Amino acid sequence: MREPRVTRIGIIGGGQLGRMLALEIHRFGLHVAIYDPDPDCPAAAVGHETVCGDFDDAEAIAAFCLARDVTTYEFENAGADALLTAVERGAVVRPSPNVLAVCQDRAKEKGLFREQGFPCVEWALADSCESLRTAVEKVGLPCVAKTTRFGYDGKGQIRLASTNEVEHAWEALGCGAPLIVESWMSFDQEFSILVARGVNGETRVFPPTENRHLHHILDVSIAPAHLPESVIKEASEIAAKLALAIGLEGLLAIECFYSERNGLALNELAPRPHNSGHHTMESCVTSQFEQQLRGVCGLPLGATDLVQPAVMVNLLGELWQNGEPDWRPLLRVPGLALHLYGKHEARVGRKMGHFTVCADTRDGALKTAMQVRSALRAGASLE
């Protein structure tokens, strides 16, 4: 049966991911509406309309979704229960709120990995200071204690090197909220892989991207990732199986660790475009945003081939401490594409934009990107 043509699309969340998705929706000549508490959110400037409301307001969410042909979301802290209410009333939400519910809970994620036989680190749950101590003893030291929900960019987690730190960790992470304790994996590389699955089950996997963090925030993403072919094959197969297992309709990002000694381990999931996938706008046949659009609208998925090596660098609020940087020197760099998110307030650690450098080789793209990044941070000239 042919999927009904989608012309009106809703996005829950108006951050930079929603903004870039909305721009892609414009390219397809479709109508896009944004739902966000902030009327001046980044996506509001490019949406046809913006509806303001709380992410947990089931009535407002249902009304918004029912007025669209399909609704998707740009971050995983949207209210899964509110979206489920919308679906129960007849709205189309993709990926399913059930997928969202898994991805916004680290314990459910790890449980899914264990159930499906996918590789991940040793882990245990804790709901009291005493059970946290037991969990730490079970997984071994060093380890990391994390909140099961609402953690991102290094927030909501503490590394433990001794059982003497258990009480402090319990108090610092919420004193009552469930925690997950994961064994510490020494890895050679952190990477992510994007998988898209259409309404008809068609599945496409993007090449893995190497990720480097600074102060727990993604700093640089490099495509292609420098991984053994066997690991790329294994990660791609797992991504496709995972998309099928959760009934994905749309896009899913999978964060992974790899070490030569311990192999591959899945870390976390995000049912949306991912910061590490921004390079696809310049480097791949189909960008992650176009692929998300195709997936949720029931359109054929696009090719995911990497056309040219690329390096993406995040631009954080620290660069704005003396006012907005002068972007003109960057725009003279061959192969560089600049993306600014239209945020009105720059704060330390806040993602304000990114740039991507494409080149004939991975090393060439990385060398240019690092030179530009260093010059920006030092306030030096690129001339």
C-alpha positions in Angstrom: 0.0 0.0 0.0 1.4 3.4 -1.0 2.3 5.7 1.9 0.1 8.9 1.9 2.0 11.9 0.7 3.3 14.0 3.6 3.1 17.8 3.2 2.9 19.1 6.8 5.7 18.1 9.2 6.1 18.9 12.9 9.3 19.0 14.9 9.3 18.6 18.7 12.2 20.8 19.8 13.6 23.9 18.3 17.3 23.6 18.8 20.0 23.5 16.1 19.1 20.0 15.0 15.5 21.2 14.5 16.8 24.2 12.6 18.9 22.2 10.2 16.1 19.7 9.7 13.6 22.5 9.0 15.9 23.9 6.4 16.0 20.5 4.7 12.2 20.4 4.8 12.1 23.7 3.0 14.3 22.3 0.3 11.6 19.7 -0.3 8.9 22.4 -0.5 7.0 21.1 2.5 5.4 22.9 5.5 7.3 22.7 8.8 6.0 23.7 12.3 8.2 23.9 15.4 7.1 23.0 19.0 9.3 24.5 21.7 8.8 26.4 25.0 11.0 29.2 23.6 9.5 31.4 20.9 13.0 32.6 19.9 14.5 29.1 19.6 17.0 28.6 16.7 14.4 26.6 14.6 11.7 29.3 15.0 13.5 31.5 12.5 13.1 29.0 9.7 9.8 27.3 10.6 6.6 28.3 8.9 5.1 28.5 12.4 6.1 28.0 16.0 3.9 26.6 18.7 5.0 27.2 22.3 4.4 24.7 25.0 5.9 22.4 27.6 7.5 19.2 26.4 5.4 17.1 28.9 2.1 18.8 28.2 0.2 15.9 26.7 -2.8 17.9 25.5 -0.7 20.6 23.8 1.6 18.0 22.2 -1.4 15.9 21.0 -3.0 19.0 19.4 0.2 19.9 17.7 0.8 16.4 16.3 -2.7 15.9 15.1 -2.5 19.0 13.0 0.5 17.5 11.1 0.8 14.6 8.7 3.8 13.4 10.6 5.8 14.6 13.7 9.3 13.9 14.6 11.7 15.2 17.3 15.2 16.6 17.5 16.2 15.6 21.0 15.6 12.6 23.2 14.4 14.5 26.3 11.0 15.2 24.7 8.1 13.7 26.7 7.6 10.1 25.5 4.4 9.7 27.4 3.0 13.0 25.9 3.9 11.7 22.4 2.3 8.4 23.1 -0.9 10.1 24.0 -0.8 11.9 20.6 -0.3 8.5 18.9 -3.2 7.0 20.8 -5.4 9.8 19.5 -4.4 9.1 15.9 -1.3 11.2 15.3 1.7 9.9 13.4 5.0 10.2 15.3 8.2 8.9 14.0 10.4 7.4 15.4 7.8 5.8 17.7 7.5 7.2 21.2 8.4 3.6 22.3 11.8 4.0 20.6 12.2 7.4 22.3 11.3 5.8 25.7 14.2 3.4 25.3 16.7 5.9 24.1 16.1 8.4 26.9 16.7 5.8 29.6 20.3 4.4 29.9 19.0 1.3 31.8 16.6 0.5 29.0 19.3 1.0 26.4 21.7 -1.4 28.2 18.9 -3.8 28.7 18.1 -3.8 25.0 21.8 -4.4 24.2 21.9 -7.3 26.6 18.6 -8.8 25.3 19.8 -8.6 21.7 23.3 -9.9 22.4 25.0 -6.7 21.3 28.4 -5.9 22.9 28.5 -3.4 25.7 30.4 -2.8 29.0 29.5 -4.6 32.2 26.8 -2.6 34.1 24.5 -2.7 37.1 21.7 -0.6 38.5 21.5 1.2 41.9 18.6 2.9 43.7 20.3 3.6 47.0 23.7 4.4 48.4 24.1 0.8 49.6 23.1 -0.6 46.2 25.4 1.8 44.5 28.3 0.4 46.5 27.2 -3.2 45.6 27.0 -2.2 41.9 30.5 -0.7 42.0 31.8 -3.9 43.6 30.1 -5.9 40.9 31.4 -4.0 37.8 34.8 -3.3 39.3 37.0 -0.2 39.5 37.4 2.2 37.9 33.8 2.7 36.8 31.3 5.5 36.0 28.0 6.2 37.8 25.4 7.9 35.6 21.9 9.1 36.0 19.6 6.9 33.8 17.9 10.0 32.3 18.7 13.5 31.2 22.5 13.3 31.0 24.4 14.8 28.1 27.7 16.4 27.3 29.3 14.8 30.4 26.5 16.0 32.8 24.9 13.5 35.1 27.9 11.2 35.6 30.9 10.7 37.9 33.9 8.5 37.5 34.8 6.5 40.5 38.3 5.2 41.2 37.6 4.1 44.8 34.7 2.7 46.9 35.4 5.7 49.2 33.8 7.9 46.5 30.5 6.1 46.5 28.7 8.3 49.1 29.8 11.5 47.3 28.7 10.1 43.9 25.2 9.2 45.3 24.7 12.6 46.8 26.0 14.5 43.7 23.9 12.5 41.3 20.5 13.0 42.9 20.1 11.0 46.1 17.1 8.9 45.0 17.1 8.8 41.2 18.0 5.5 39.7 21.7 5.3 38.7 23.5 3.0 36.3 27.0 1.9 37.0 29.2 1.0 34.0 32.7 -0.5 34.0 35.3 1.9 32.7 36.5 0.9 29.2 39.9 2.0 28.1 39.3 2.6 24.4 41.5 3.5 21.4 38.7 5.3 19.6 35.2 6.6 20.2 33.0 6.6 17.2 29.4 6.9 16.1 27.4 5.3 13.3 24.1 6.5 11.9 21.4 4.1 10.6 18.1 5.1 8.8 15.1 2.8 8.4 12.1 3.6 6.3 8.4 2.9 6.9 8.7 -0.1 4.5 11.8 -1.5 6.3 14.4 -0.2 3.9 17.6 0.3 5.8 20.7 2.4 5.1 23.8 2.8 7.3 26.3 5.7 7.1 30.0 5.1 7.4 31.3 5.4 11.0 32.6 8.7 12.2 35.5 9.1 14.7 34.7 11.5 17.6 37.1 13.4 19.9 35.8 15.2 23.0 37.1 18.1 25.1 35.7 18.6 28.6 33.1 15.9 27.8 31.7 17.9 24.9 32.2 16.7 21.3 35.1 18.8 19.8 35.9 17.2 16.5 34.4 14.5 14.3 36.4 12.8 11.5 35.0 10.9 8.6 35.9 8.3 7.7 36.8 6.8 11.1 40.2 5.1 11.2 38.9 1.6 12.1 39.7 -2.0 11.0 37.4 -3.1 8.2 36.2 -6.0 10.4 35.0 -3.4 13.0 33.2 -1.3 10.4 31.4 -4.4 9.1 30.5 -5.5 12.6 29.2 -2.0 13.6 27.2 -1.6 10.4 25.6 -5.0 10.9 24.7 -4.2 14.5 23.2 -0.9 13.5 20.9 -2.5 10.9 19.9 -5.2 13.4 19.3 -2.6 16.1 17.1 -0.5 13.8 15.0 -3.6 13.1 14.8 -4.7 16.7 13.4 -1.4 17.9 11.1 -0.9 14.9 12.8 2.3 13.9 11.2 4.6 11.4 13.6 7.5 10.9 17.2 8.0 12.0 19.2 6.5 14.9 22.7 7.5 16.1 24.7 4.8 17.9 27.7 5.9 20.0 30.4 3.2 20.3 33.8 2.5 21.8 36.5 0.5 20.2 39.8 -0.9 21.6 42.1 -3.3 19.9 42.2 -5.3 23.1 38.5 -5.4 24.0 36.8 -4.9 20.6 33.6 -3.0 20.0 31.2 -1.9 22.7 27.9 0.1 22.2 27.5 3.1 24.5 24.3 5.1 23.9 21.5 5.7 21.4 19.9 8.9 20.0 16.8 8.6 17.8 17.6 11.7 15.8 20.3 13.5 13.9 23.6 13.6 15.8 26.2 16.3 16.3 28.8 13.9 14.9 26.8 13.5 11.7 26.8 17.2 10.7 29.7 16.6 8.3 27.2 14.6 6.1 25.8 17.8 4.8 29.0 18.4 2.8 30.6 14.9 2.7 27.8 12.4 1.9 25.4 11.8 -1.0 22.6 12.2 1.5 22.8 14.3 4.6 21.6 13.0 8.0 18.8 15.6 8.0 17.6 14.7 4.5 17.7 11.0 5.5 15.7 11.7 8.7 13.1 13.5 6.5 13.0 10.7 4.0 12.6 8.1 6.8 9.8 9.7 8.7 7.9 10.7 5.5 7.8 7.2 4.0 10.1 8.3 1.1 12.9 6.1 -0.4 16.1 6.5 1.6 19.1 8.1 0.0 22.5 6.8 -0.6 24.9 7.1 2.4 28.2 6.9 0.5 31.0 9.2 1.7 31.9 11.3 -1.3 34.9 13.0 0.3 36.7 12.9 3.7 35.6 15.5 6.1 36.3 16.9 9.6 33.7 18.8 11.6 34.6 21.2 14.5 32.1 22.5 17.0 32.1 26.2 17.7 31.3 26.8 21.4 30.3 29.9 23.3 33.8 30.6 24.6 34.7 31.9 21.2 32.2 34.8 21.7 33.8 36.1 24.9 35.0 39.2 23.1 32.1 39.4 20.8 31.2 37.4 17.7 34.3 36.2 15.9 35.2 37.5 12.4 34.2 34.7 10.1 35.6 36.2 6.9 39.0 34.5 7.2 37.3 31.1 7.6 35.3 31.6 4.5 38.5 32.1 2.5 39.6 28.5 3.4 39.1 26.1 0.5 36.7 23.3 1.3 35.3 24.9 4.5 31.6 25.3 5.2 30.4 27.4 8.1 27.1 26.8 10.0 25.8 29.2 12.7 22.8 28.3 14.7 21.3 31.7 15.3 21.4 31.5 19.1 21.0 34.8 20.8 23.1 34.1 23.9 26.7 32.7 23.9 27.6 30.7 27.0 30.6 28.6 27.9 30.1 25.1 26.5 27.1 26.1 24.5 27.1 24.9 20.9 26.8 28.0 18.7 27.7 26.5 15.4 30.2 24.3 13.6 32.4 24.3 10.5 33.3 21.4 8.3 36.4 21.0 6.1 36.3 18.6 3.2 39.5 17.5 1.3 40.8 14.8 -0.9 42.2 12.9 2.1 41.3 12.4 5.7 44.7 13.7 6.9 44.4 16.8 4.7 41.0 17.7 6.0 42.1 17.1 9.6 45.2 19.2 9.2 43.3 22.2 7.8 40.5 21.9 10.4 43.0 21.8 13.3 44.8 24.9 11.9 41.6 26.8 11.6 40.5 25.7 15.1 43.8 26.7 16.7 43.7 30.1 15.0 40.2 30.8 16.1 40.9 29.9 19.7 44.1 32.0 19.7 42.4 34.9 17.9 45.1 34.7 15.3 44.9 35.4 11.6 44.3 32.7 9.1 45.9 34.7 6.3 
